[in-house]
Amino acid sequence: MEQRQSLSAGVIAASTAVMLVFLAAWQWLPALFEVPVFMLPPPTRVWSEFLRMWQAEDLLRHTSITAMETIVGFVLGSLLGLIIGFVLGVSPRAETVLSPYILALQIAPKVAFAPLFVMWLGFTVYPKILVVILIVFFPIMVNVLTAIRTVDPDMINLARSFSATRWQMFRMIEYPATMAPLFSGLRIGATLAVIGVVVGELVGGNTGLGYLLIYGQGQGNTAMVFVTIILLTLIGIVAYMAVAFAEARVLHYMPRAQHFSV
């Protein structure tokens, strides 16, 4: 236990040291090489811009809207991927019929759908959420489908020999088998969700961090662009850590080496 705690403390110390070195290099190296401040503002300038945006640009509201769109789109996309993946996994005929259309939907650029959603639904939160659903859906669906297809057929036959119902086979065999691949897909989806929100806000947004990103670009305010990028990154990190925390709680019975990770 003490060895594990000392190892964790060492990792945190090393990570903090890397961050401090990075910030120091960012602060002083550009000036040393005569890089203009408007091209690469130092961290102190970015921090000052953050404080200004917090007061003058209603930064908290824009950040909250982006976080809400990320969470809602991620949850809905995950549920849709889970359901469709299970249906296709237990029904080869359904997979044969639907897989070409699902594959075409995945291959089509998601950016191309964003303007269409804006024309349909206007400048609201719904186009952004739909883009997130499209992006999150596929990796989770594929992971669940693969997990269902790789379930040991002998276990299914054994359950049938004991006259197990369809619900019992799902609850006792298929559901546990899909949990680790599902969380693997959720980890990927948590990071992709932020990308989907930004795409939607860049195309047709008047609120959110994506809107501030475009606004900062239009004003030539590089520090403002850096602030929005950092906040978007933090939202993605929080989403990923939330999934990792839920995975550790749900799959605590599995050896660490068997956890799916990205």
C-alpha positions in Angstrom: 0.0 0.0 0.0 2.8 2.4 0.9 4.6 1.5 -2.3 1.6 2.3 -4.3 1.1 5.6 -2.6 4.7 6.6 -3.1 4.4 5.6 -6.8 1.3 7.7 -7.2 3.1 10.6 -5.5 6.1 10.2 -7.8 3.8 10.2 -10.9 2.0 13.4 -9.7 5.3 15.1 -9.0 6.8 14.1 -12.4 3.6 15.3 -14.2 3.7 18.6 -12.3 7.3 19.1 -13.2 6.6 18.5 -16.9 3.7 21.1 -16.7 5.9 23.7 -15.0 8.7 23.2 -17.6 6.2 23.5 -20.4 4.7 26.7 -19.0 8.1 28.2 -18.4 9.1 27.4 -22.0 5.9 28.9 -23.3 6.4 32.0 -21.2 10.0 32.9 -22.2 11.0 31.0 -25.3 8.8 32.9 -27.8 10.2 36.2 -26.6 13.7 34.8 -26.8 13.1 33.9 -30.5 11.3 37.2 -31.0 8.0 35.6 -31.8 5.3 38.4 -31.8 2.9 38.3 -28.8 -0.1 38.5 -31.1 0.9 35.2 -32.7 1.8 33.3 -29.5 0.7 35.1 -26.3 2.5 33.9 -23.1 0.5 32.2 -20.3 0.3 35.4 -18.3 -1.4 37.1 -21.3 -3.8 34.2 -21.7 -4.6 34.3 -18.0 -5.4 38.0 -18.2 -7.6 37.4 -21.2 -9.4 34.6 -19.2 -10.2 37.1 -16.4 -11.4 39.7 -18.9 -13.6 37.1 -20.7 -15.0 36.0 -17.4 -16.3 39.5 -16.7 -17.0 40.9 -20.1 -17.8 38.0 -22.4 -20.0 35.9 -20.0 -17.5 33.1 -20.2 -19.2 31.0 -17.6 -22.5 30.9 -19.6 -20.8 29.9 -22.8 -18.7 27.2 -21.1 -21.9 25.8 -19.4 -23.7 25.7 -22.7 -20.9 23.8 -24.4 -20.6 21.4 -21.4 -24.3 20.8 -21.4 -24.4 20.0 -25.2 -21.4 17.7 -24.7 -23.0 15.7 -21.9 -26.5 15.4 -23.5 -25.1 14.4 -26.9 -22.7 12.0 -25.3 -25.4 10.3 -23.3 -27.9 10.1 -26.1 -25.2 8.9 -28.6 -24.0 6.3 -26.1 -27.5 4.9 -25.5 -28.3 4.8 -29.2 -24.9 3.0 -29.9 -25.6 0.5 -27.1 -29.1 -0.3 -28.3 -28.2 -0.6 -32.0 -25.1 -2.5 -31.3 -27.0 -5.1 -29.2 -29.8 -5.4 -31.8 -27.3 -6.0 -34.6 -25.3 -8.4 -32.5 -28.2 -10.7 -31.7 -29.7 -10.5 -35.2 -27.4 -11.2 -38.1 -30.2 -10.4 -40.5 -30.7 -7.0 -39.0 -26.9 -6.4 -39.4 -27.0 -7.4 -43.0 -29.9 -5.0 -43.7 -28.8 -2.0 -41.7 -25.0 -2.1 -41.8 -24.5 -0.5 -45.2 -26.6 2.5 -44.2 -24.8 2.8 -40.8 -21.4 2.5 -42.5 -22.5 5.2 -45.1 -23.6 7.5 -42.2 -20.2 7.0 -40.5 -18.2 7.6 -43.7 -20.0 10.8 -44.5 -18.2 13.8 -43.0 -19.9 15.0 -39.9 -19.1 18.6 -40.7 -21.4 18.3 -43.8 -24.4 17.5 -41.5 -23.9 20.5 -39.3 -25.2 23.1 -41.8 -28.1 20.8 -42.6 -29.1 20.5 -38.9 -28.8 24.3 -38.5 -31.2 24.8 -41.5 -33.6 22.3 -40.0 -33.5 23.3 -36.3 -32.1 26.9 -36.4 -29.4 28.4 -34.2 -30.3 26.3 -31.1 -28.5 23.7 -29.1 -30.2 20.9 -31.0 -27.9 20.9 -34.1 -24.8 20.6 -31.9 -26.3 17.8 -29.9 -27.2 15.9 -33.1 -23.6 16.2 -34.4 -22.3 14.8 -31.1 -24.7 11.9 -31.3 -23.5 11.1 -34.8 -19.9 11.2 -33.8 -20.3 9.2 -30.5 -22.7 6.6 -31.8 -20.4 4.6 -34.1 -17.5 3.6 -31.9 -19.8 2.5 -29.1 -22.0 0.6 -31.5 -19.0 -1.2 -33.0 -17.6 -2.2 -29.6 -20.9 -3.5 -28.4 -21.6 -5.4 -31.6 -18.2 -7.0 -31.5 -18.6 -8.0 -27.9 -22.0 -9.6 -28.5 -20.6 -11.5 -31.5 -17.6 -12.8 -29.5 -19.7 -14.2 -26.6 -18.9 -17.9 -26.1 -21.6 -19.8 -28.0 -21.2 -22.7 -25.6 -22.4 -20.5 -22.8 -25.4 -19.5 -24.8 -26.2 -23.2 -25.6 -25.8 -24.1 -22.0 -28.2 -21.4 -20.9 -30.7 -22.6 -23.5 -30.4 -26.1 -22.3 -31.5 -24.9 -18.9 -34.5 -23.2 -20.6 -33.2 -19.7 -19.9 -35.3 -16.8 -21.2 -33.9 -14.2 -23.6 -33.8 -11.7 -20.8 -31.9 -14.1 -18.5 -29.3 -14.8 -21.3 -28.8 -11.1 -21.7 -28.5 -10.3 -18.0 -26.3 -13.3 -17.1 -24.1 -13.7 -20.2 -24.3 -11.0 -22.8 -24.5 -8.0 -20.5 -21.4 -8.8 -18.5 -19.5 -9.6 -21.7 -20.3 -6.2 -23.2 -19.3 -4.0 -20.2 -15.5 -3.8 -20.8 -15.8 -3.1 -24.6 -18.7 -0.7 -23.9 -16.5 1.4 -21.6 -13.7 1.3 -24.1 -16.1 2.9 -26.6 -17.3 5.4 -24.0 -13.7 6.5 -23.4 -13.4 7.2 -27.2 -16.8 8.8 -27.3 -16.1 11.1 -24.4 -13.2 12.8 -26.3 -15.1 12.8 -29.6 -18.1 14.5 -28.0 -16.2 17.7 -27.5 -15.1 17.7 -31.2 -18.8 17.3 -32.2 -19.9 20.2 -30.1 -17.2 22.5 -31.5 -18.1 21.5 -35.1 -21.7 22.4 -34.5 -20.9 25.7 -32.8 -18.4 26.7 -35.5 -20.9 26.1 -38.2 -24.1 27.6 -36.7 -23.5 28.8 -33.2 -24.2 32.1 -31.4 -23.4 30.7 -28.0 -20.8 28.4 -26.6 -17.0 28.1 -26.7 -17.1 27.4 -30.4 -18.8 30.7 -31.0 -16.1 32.5 -28.8 -13.4 30.7 -30.8 -14.7 32.2 -34.1 -15.3 35.5 -32.4 -11.7 35.6 -31.1 -10.4 34.7 -34.6 -12.4 37.5 -36.2 -11.0 40.0 -33.7 -7.5 38.7 -34.2 -7.4 38.0 -30.4 -5.0 35.0 -30.2 -5.2 34.9 -26.4 -9.0 34.6 -26.6 -8.6 31.6 -28.9 -6.1 30.0 -26.5 -8.6 30.4 -23.6 -11.4 28.7 -25.5 -9.1 25.9 -26.6 -7.9 25.3 -23.1 -11.5 25.3 -21.7 -12.6 22.8 -24.4 -9.7 20.6 -23.5 -10.7 20.7 -19.9 -14.2 19.7 -20.7 -12.9 16.7 -22.7 -10.6 15.7 -19.8 -13.4 15.9 -17.3 -15.7 13.8 -19.5 -12.9 11.2 -20.0 -12.1 11.0 -16.3 -15.8 10.6 -15.4 -16.0 7.6 -17.8 -12.8 6.2 -16.3 -14.1 6.6 -12.8 -17.4 4.9 -13.7 -15.4 2.1 -15.4 -13.3 1.5 -12.2 -16.5 1.3 -10.1 -18.4 -0.9 -12.5 -15.5 -3.2 -13.5 -13.8 -3.4 -10.1 -14.2 -7.2 -10.1 -12.0 -7.5 -13.2 -8.2 -7.7 -13.1 -6.7 -4.4 -14.2 -4.9 -6.1 -17.1 -8.2 -7.1 -18.6 -9.7 -3.6 -18.7 -10.0 -2.2 -22.2 -8.1 1.1 -22.4 -7.5 3.7 -25.1 
